[in-house]
């Protein structure tokens, strides 16, 4: 058993980094660093990296990540109230619970779910 503490950071592609940064700022992320082809963002205690990939086809992009939050329904209500399209997702014990999803302009999917798994 490892005694190392680890943190995973999603790294998502973007056709247009400025457009992506605007999208994630709208969701409440803050920019930690921004270079011409790479950016680091933070939201609460989570971090997200975005890199420029001009040849990306957003319609064919199947990349995404799972975001655990304390109250996904409250977050959904806030984001939906701000005009963010929140997609219905079922809660699945097989792949992990997901309450809803948000797809960014580059086709990256953020699946939002509870910070703890629901009781069996």
C-alpha positions as CSV (number, residue, x, y, z in Angstrom):
1,X,0.0,0.0,0.0
2,X,1.3,3.4,-1.0
3,X,1.8,6.1,1.6
4,X,2.0,8.8,-1.1
5,X,-0.7,11.4,-1.3
6,X,-1.8,12.0,-4.9
7,X,-3.9,14.4,-6.8
8,X,-5.2,13.9,-10.3
9,X,-5.6,16.9,-12.6
10,X,-7.7,16.6,-15.8
11,X,-6.0,18.0,-18.9
12,X,-8.5,18.8,-21.6
13,X,-7.9,19.9,-25.2
14,X,-9.2,23.2,-26.7
15,X,-9.4,24.5,-30.2
16,X,-9.4,28.1,-29.0
17,X,-7.9,28.6,-25.5
18,X,-9.4,32.1,-25.0
19,X,-12.9,30.8,-25.7
20,X,-12.3,27.9,-23.3
21,X,-11.1,30.2,-20.6
22,X,-14.1,32.4,-21.0
23,X,-16.4,29.4,-20.7
24,X,-14.7,28.1,-17.5
25,X,-14.6,31.6,-16.0
26,X,-18.3,31.8,-16.6
27,X,-18.7,28.5,-14.6
28,X,-16.7,30.1,-11.7
29,X,-13.2,28.8,-12.4
30,X,-10.3,31.2,-11.9
31,X,-7.2,31.3,-14.1
32,X,-4.0,30.4,-12.2
33,X,-1.7,30.5,-15.2
34,X,-2.2,31.3,-18.9
35,X,0.3,30.8,-21.7
36,X,-0.2,30.9,-25.4
37,X,-1.0,27.1,-25.6
38,X,-1.7,26.0,-22.0
39,X,-3.7,27.2,-19.0
40,X,-4.2,26.1,-15.4
41,X,-7.5,26.8,-13.7
42,X,-8.9,26.3,-10.3
43,X,-12.4,25.9,-8.9
44,X,-12.8,25.4,-5.2
45,X,-10.0,22.9,-4.3
46,X,-10.0,21.3,-7.8
47,X,-7.6,22.1,-10.6
48,X,-8.1,21.8,-14.4
49,X,-5.6,22.2,-17.2
50,X,-6.4,23.1,-20.8
51,X,-4.1,22.8,-23.7
52,X,-4.5,24.2,-27.2
53,X,-5.1,21.6,-29.9
54,X,-6.2,23.4,-33.1
55,X,-7.0,20.3,-35.0
56,X,-9.5,19.0,-32.4
57,X,-13.0,18.3,-33.8
58,X,-15.4,19.2,-30.9
59,X,-18.2,17.0,-32.3
60,X,-15.9,13.9,-32.2
61,X,-14.3,14.7,-28.8
62,X,-15.1,12.1,-26.2
63,X,-12.8,13.4,-23.5
64,X,-14.1,14.4,-20.1
65,X,-13.8,14.2,-16.4
66,X,-15.8,13.6,-13.3
67,X,-16.2,16.4,-10.8
68,X,-17.3,15.5,-7.2
69,X,-19.2,18.3,-5.4
70,X,-21.0,18.5,-2.1
71,X,-24.4,19.4,-3.6
72,X,-24.7,18.7,-7.3
73,X,-28.4,19.7,-7.5
74,X,-27.7,23.1,-6.0
75,X,-24.8,23.6,-8.4
76,X,-27.0,22.6,-11.3
77,X,-29.7,25.0,-10.2
78,X,-27.1,27.8,-10.0
79,X,-25.5,27.1,-13.4
80,X,-28.9,26.5,-15.1
81,X,-30.1,29.8,-13.6
82,X,-27.1,31.5,-15.3
83,X,-28.0,30.0,-18.7
84,X,-25.6,27.0,-18.6
85,X,-27.0,23.9,-20.4
86,X,-27.0,21.1,-17.9
87,X,-27.6,17.7,-19.4
88,X,-29.6,15.0,-17.5
89,X,-27.5,12.1,-16.5
90,X,-28.6,9.0,-14.5
91,X,-27.1,8.0,-11.2
92,X,-25.3,4.8,-11.9
93,X,-23.6,2.7,-9.2
94,X,-21.7,0.8,-11.9
95,X,-19.6,3.7,-13.2
96,X,-20.0,6.2,-10.4
97,X,-23.0,8.5,-9.6
98,X,-23.6,11.4,-12.0
99,X,-26.2,13.9,-11.4
100,X,-25.8,16.0,-14.6
101,X,-23.2,17.0,-17.2
102,X,-21.9,20.1,-18.9
103,X,-20.2,20.0,-22.3
104,X,-17.7,22.8,-23.0
105,X,-17.3,24.4,-26.5
106,X,-14.7,21.9,-27.4
107,X,-16.8,18.8,-26.6
108,X,-15.1,18.1,-23.3
109,X,-17.7,16.7,-20.8
110,X,-17.7,17.5,-17.1
111,X,-19.8,14.9,-15.3
112,X,-21.0,16.4,-12.0
113,X,-21.9,14.1,-9.1
114,X,-21.9,13.9,-5.3
115,X,-18.7,13.9,-3.4
116,X,-19.7,10.6,-1.8
117,X,-21.3,7.6,-3.3
118,X,-25.0,7.2,-2.4
119,X,-26.0,4.6,0.1
120,X,-26.7,1.1,-1.4
